[in-house]
Amino acid sequence: MKINPDRIIIFDTTLRDGEQSPGATLNVEEKLTIARQLAKLGVDVIEAGFPYASAGDFEAVNKIAEQVGVEGGPIICALARATYHDIEAAAQALKPAAHPRIHTFIATSDIHLEYKLKKTRAEVLAITEEMVSYAKSFVDDVEFSPEDAVRTEPAFLYEVLEKAIAAGATTVNIPDTVGYTTPSEFGALIRSIKENVRNIDQAIISVHGHNDLGLAVANFLEAIKNGARQLECTINGIGERAGNAALEELVMALHVRRQYFNPFLGRPPESEEPLTNIDTRQIYKTSRLVSNLTGILVQPNKAIVGANAFAHESGIHQDGVLKNRLTYEIMDAQSIGLTENKIVLGKHSGRHAFQTRLKELGFELSENELNKAFVKFKAVADKKKEITDWDLESIVNDEIQQPPELFRLELVQVSCGNHSRPTATVTLRTPSGEELTDAAIGTGPVDAVYRAINRVVNVPNELIEFSVQSVTAGIDAIGEVTIRLRHGERIFSGHAANTDIIVASAHAYVNALNRLYAALQKQEADKKPTTAAVAQ
């Protein structure tokens, strides 16, 4: 797959680095769902995972390579340390992809060499050359990253990059691994690489950065001005610690300020040609999808995709926007796929009208998914007079993006008030098909529901986050509940939506418990020896 270096290449690492956010663990099907949406969004490269890290990661990369990495689709990339077994696993997982890329890395800063790798510079140079060549024996497209490049002595960094390119690396990535640099420093580093690495014209310069100081996006934009042509970013900026550079912020900065950035890519300032391949109208939908599946909420004042990004409360602002939106808005909400919150359907609407509107909103559902979503739509329509696009989006996300249904909530009933003790009764269908009912008293109705559910499921866990958001305005708004619970060292998220917030809370909790229960089942299965092993 040939990529035009005269535009900015968007490398999405939501499924790899983004998943390293605490509690953001995704299963294979969820990763596949996000990968399909990333392809619709128009990203050039999807870093699908780290195949050697786990069997689940290998399977996810392999399925994404097979189902999303088709001819004409995005490059599918797999991460690998600079070792034989990592590179072999990446190559094997990527086999079905039409355009595979192996991304191999090794640390190069003195602090990493001394304390983590315990290797000399000479050893790292030899490993770089050997492992890039080995990756090249499997695929034509190889990316190399000198981990902690920003804190690496420049002369040594140039030498490492030169070795990697000579060995066959087609992209060299400069990561700000610890989020330490500033825009002027990062721009100067990229410029110095272009000036001092003799064979740099044979590779594309990429950048990867963390947001520990809140400078990741600014650093990347400065890197573009100095020669970087690939940006490694995540949806909503998720990632370990303070996260990564946010894809939506980078793309919209390049879109809105195109005239400013055009000359840095050798274009006339007035050129209207897009600087990226991203379909900006898919940004909002992609953001919501990632938020729902990871359980990581988007803060209201988040740039581009936050709930308040296009909201105006100040009287002066409201007056200006009513007269001309350009007075206080630098971009159109519709440019990121945020449709007006208008009435589209009601309780008398039929299945065909429902399906047609979902297609207009960009949802392609299977027959089974459509049936499930339509049942939920009718239930909501009976309670709400007006169904908005946001309601529809919530219904679809809630119904089709669920983990395997091991425990199923059949009934939830609460009794509470200022002069009574909150009491909840729940009925759950267990994985064996048995219906169990229990009741509990709590500090409030949600606490009572969770205590009752715990009595039935009987899987130890600690609730560490409970969050409620209203999808739309009004007393009959759909409420979305996101929770996280901890079991041992792992965190599991749950998400549900309903006009009854208590019911949504119960479904979200069962959702998270199903993820936990499935993980425990898999853990037990992995402990059991196979027939072949027993025979030996």
N, C-alpha and C positions, 0 to 999 in steps of 0.2 A: 504494500500500500504506500503510494508516494504522497508525502505531505508537503505542501507548499511552504517553504521557509520564510516567504514574504508576508506571512500572517502569523498570529500567535497560536501556538499549539496548546490545547487545554488537556492536561493529563490529570484525570480524576483519581484520587486515592482514597475516596470515601470508604470503600470496601476493604482497604488494607490499613492505612494509618488512621482513618476516621473511626474504624471499628475498635481501635485501641483506647477510645474514650471509656472510662470506667462505666460499666453497666450497658455498653452499647453492643454487646455480643449478638450477632445475627446468625440465624440458621441458614442452611443452604438455600431453601426456597425464598427466604427473605432477601438474601444476597442476589439471587437470580432476578427477583422482582425489581430491585433497585438497578441492577445492571441493564435490564431492558429499558427502564426509564432514562438512564444515562445515555443510552444509544439514541433514544428519541430526542433528548436534549441536544445531542450533537457533539458530545465530547470526542476528542480524537483518540485518546488512549484511556482505557479502563484498567487500573491496577487492581486486579481481582482478588489478590491475597498472597499469602506466603505458604506455598504448598508443603514445604518440609515441616512447617510448624505443627500441623495436626492433620489427621485423616479428614476432618471436616473442612479444613481450608483447602486441602488437595481436591476434594470432591467439588467444592464450590468453584474453584478456578477451572476445573475440568468441564463442569456443566456450563459455565459462562462462556468458555472457549467454544464449546459445541453449539450452544443455542443463541449466543449473542455475537460471537466472533465470526460471523459468516462473511462471505465475499461481499465487499461494499460496506461492511460494518466497521466498527472501531477496532483499533489495535487492542489486543488483550495482552496484558502484561502480568508477569508473576515475579515476586521478589525472591531473591536468593542471596544468602551470604556468599562470600567468595570461598566456597568449599565445593568439593566434587559432589557430595550427596545432596546439598541444597540445589545446585544447578541441575543435577539429573532429575530431581523431583519436579522442578519448575518446567523443565523440557517435557517431561512425561505428561504433566497436567495440561500443558498448552497444546498438545498434539492436535486436537480437533480444530484449533483456531486457523482461520485463513490468513491472519496477520499476527503471528505471535511475537512477543518481545520478552526477553529475559533481562531483569533489572538486578544486577549484582552489585554488592557494596562491601567496603572494608573501611575501618576507621583510619584516619591519617593524622589527627592532631597528636601532639606529644603526650598530652594527658591521657588520651585513650590508648596510645601505644604502650605507655608505661604501666597503667593500672588495669586496663581491660584486656588488651591483646597480649601484653608482655612480649612484644616483638620489636625488632629494630626497623629503621626506615628501609634499609636494604631488603629485609625480609618482606616488608609490605610491597615494595616495588616488584619483587619477584612474584609474589602471590597475585598481584594485580594483573601482570602480564599473562601469567599462566591461566588464571581463572576466566579472564575476558576471552582469551583464545579458546578455552574449553566451552564457554557459553556459545561462542561463535560457531563451534562445530555442530551445534543443534539448530540454531536460528540465525538468520541474516541480521535481524534487528536486535542489537545488544545495547543496553544502557548501563553506564557505570557511575556509581556515586562514591566519592570520598567522604565518608561520614565525618561530621564535625568539621567540614571544610573551612568554615568561617574562622575557627580557632587554629587552623593548620598554618604552619610557617609557609609563606607564599612561595618561596623558591621550591620547596619540597612539593607543594600542591601542584605547581606547574609541571614538575617532573612526573608525578603520578598520572596526571591527566594525559600527558604526552605518551606515556607508556600504554595507557588504556586505549587511546585512539589508535595507536600503532598496532595494537593487538586486535582491533576490530570493533571497538565501541563506536556506535553511530550517534549516540547521545551521551553527553557528560553532564551530570546533575550536580549542582553546587548547593548542598543543604546547609541551612542555618539550623542545625539540629537542636540547639538549646534556646533559640529565640533571642539571641544576644545582640545581633548587629543593628545598625541604624541605616536609614535609606542612603545617606551619602557614602557611608562605609561600604555598603553592599554594592552600590553602583560602581564604586572605585574598584572593588574586587573583580567584578565581572569585566570591567574595562581592562584591568591588568591581565586577566586570563587571555583575553583576545590579543593583547599585545605581546605576551610572553610565552604562550604555548604554540610552538612552531607549526603544529599540524591541526590547529583548532578549526581551520576552514573545512576540515573533513568530518566535523561533527556538529550537532546542534547543541547549544548551551541551554540547559534547563535549570530551574531554581526550585527549591523546596524550603519552606520555612515555617517555623512555629511562632505562635502569637503571644509569647510570654510577656512581652512589653507592649503588646497592642500595635505592633509595627509591621506585621507580616505583609499586609496588602500594600502598604506604602513602600516597603522594601522591594516587592516584586515589580511594582510600577517603575521604580528607579532602575531595576535590573533590565527591564525592557529597553529603556532609553540607552543603555550601555551595551546592548547586544544579545540579551537573553531572548530566546524565541519559544521556549516551552515553560509553562507554569504548572507546578504540581500543587493541587488544591483539593479542597473537600466541600461538599454541600453543607451549608450552614456553618462552615469553618470548624466542624467537629474534629476531634483528634485528642491525642494524649495531652495531659496538662492543660494549657490554655488553648489548645487546638491548633489548627492549621490556617493558612491563608484561605479566605472564603471565596469559593468559585463565583458565587453570584455578585460579590462586591467587585472582584477583578473584571469580570465580563462586562458589567454595567458601567464601570469606570471607563473601560475602553470604548464602550458603545456611546455613552453620553459625551465623553471628551475626545471623540474620534479626531476632530480637527487638530487637537493638540498633539496626539500621539502619531498621526499619519506620517509626518516628516521623519520620525525615528525609524520607520519601516520603509523609507525611500519613496513615499507617496506624496503627492501634492496635498496641502492641508485641506482643500475642499473635496477630496475624494470621499464618496459615499459608500465605497466598498467596505463590508464588515471586516473588522480586524480579527475576529474569531469565527469559528464555524458553528457557534452555539445558536440554537433557536431560543431566543430570549423568552418567548411566550411559554416555554416549558419550565421556566425557572421556579415559579411559585409552586406549581404542582410537584416538582421534584423535591423542593424544600419540605413541603408537607409530608410527602411520602417518607423521606428519610427521618423526619422528626417522629412520625407515628411509629415506624418500625424499630427505631433505636430507643424510643422512650425519652429522648433528649429534647426538651421543649425549646422553642425559639423565643428569646426574650422580646418583649413588645417593642422596644426601641432599637431592635437589630436593623442595620441598614439593609435596604432592598426588600427583605421578606418578613420583617417584623410587623406585628399587627398595627403598630402606630406609624409605619413608614410613610403612608399616604393619608394620615389622619391630621386634622387641623382643629385645635381647640381655641387658640388665641383669636379674639375678635378681629384684630387687625389682619391676621393671616386669612381667616375665613372670608372677610370682605374682599381681600385681594384675589383669592382663588376663585370666588364667585364672579368677579369681573373678568379675570383672565388667569387660567391655571398656571401660566408661566411666571406669575409674580412670586409664587412660593414653591413651585414644583419644577424640578429640573428633568423629570422623566414622566412618561405616561404610565399609570398603573397597569394598563392593558398590555404594555410592552413586555411585562414579565408574566403575563397570563393571568393577571388578577382581574376577573370579570366583575362587573357591577353586581351588587347584592340585590338582585331583582327577583320578583316572583316568576317562577318558571313552570311549576307543576302544583297540582292539588290532589285531594283524596279521590277525585273522580277521574284522574288521568289514568290512561291505560298503559299496558306493558310496552307497547310500541313507542308511545310518546316518551316514556321513561328511558328506553334504550336509545332513542334518537338523541335525547338531550345529553345522555352520558357520553355518546360518541362525539358530540359537539364540544364537550368538556375535555375530550382526549382520553377517555377510558375505553379500552377494548377488553370486554369481559367474555369469558367462556359462557356457555349455556348454563352451566351449573352455578357459576358466580353471579350471573345475571338474575337467576331465579332467587337466590339467597338475598341479593341486594333489593330485589323488587318486593319481597315479603317484608323486609325491614322498612322500605319506603312507605308501604301501605300502613304499617303500624305507626310510623311517625306522622303520616298525613292525617290519620284519624285524630291525632292529638294537636296538630298544628294547622292553622288555617292557611298559612303561607309557607311554601317550601322553596328555599332559595338555592342558588348554585352551591353556596357553602354547605348547606345542609346535605345536598346530594353528595358532595365530595366526602363529607364526614361519614355518611351512610356507607358508601362504597369502601372507603378505607377500613371502616370498622368491621364490615362483613367479609371481605375477601382477603384481608391481611392478618389472619389469625393463625396461631400455632395449632398443631394437631389437638383436636378436642378429646382429651382424656377424661377430665371431669367436666360435667356440663351442669350449669345452673338451671334448675327447673323452677324454683320458687324462692322469692325473697320477700319477707314481710317484716315491717318494723313498727314499733310503737314507741313514741317519745313525746315529750312536752316539758314545760317548765316545772311541773309538779309530779313528774313520773320518771322512773328510771328507764333509760333507753334499752329496749329489748328487741332482739331480732330472731326470726325463725327462717332457716334456709333449708332447701331440699336440693341435693346434688345427686346426679347420676354418676356412679363411679365407672372406672375403665372396664370393670367386669359386667356393667349393665345394671347393677343393684342401685336402688334409690334409697338414700339415707337422709334423714331429717334430724336437725339438732337446733338448739336455741342457746342464746347467750345474752348476758347483760354487759353493756359497755359504757364508756364515758360519754358517748354520743351515738347516733344511729349507725354511722359508718364503722365506728370501732366495734359496736355490737355485731354488725354483719360479719366483719372480719374474724372476730372471735368465734362466731358460730361456724364459719367456713373452715377455720383451722381445726375445730373439733372433729369435723367430718374428714377432712383430707389428712390430718395428722402428719404433716411434714414440717419439721422445725424450720422457721425462717424469721427474719427480722425485717419489718417494714421500715425502710429508710427514707422514702420520699412519697408524698401524696400531693397531687396537683390537679386542680380543676380549672378548666377554661370554658368560656361560653363561645360557641361557634358563631352565633348571630345575636342580635339584640332582641330584647323582648322577654316577657315573663315565660313564654313557651319555647325559649331557645333550647337548642340541643347543647347539652353539656358534655364536654370531653374530659375524661379522667385518665391521667397517666400516673402509674405507680412504679416504684422500684422496691424490690425486696432482696435481702442478702441471705445466702445459705453458704456457710463456710467463707471461702475467699471469693465466691462468684456472686454476681449481681444479675437479677432477672427483671425485665420490665414487662408491664402489662398496660394495655390501652383499650378503652371502650367509650362509646358515645350513646347517649340516650336523653330523652327529654326529662326523665326522672333521674336525678343525680345519684340517688341511692342505688338504683338498679345499675347505672353506669359504673359506680364504684365497685359493686359486687362482681360484675362481669370483668372489669379490669383486673381485679384481684385473682379471680379464677384463671384468667388469661395468663398472668404471671406464674401462678402455681402450676399450670399446665407445662410451661416452659421448664420450670424447676423439676417437675416430676419426670418429664421426658429426658432431661439431662441425667437424673439419677438412674433411670432405667438403662440408658446408654452406658453409664459408668459401670453398672452391674454386669451388663452384657459383655463389656470389654474385659472384665475380670475373668469370665468363664473361658476355659481353654477350648479351642476348637477340636473337632473330632480327630483331625490329622495330628494335632499336638498330643492328644491323649494316646493315640496309637504309637507315637514315637516314644 
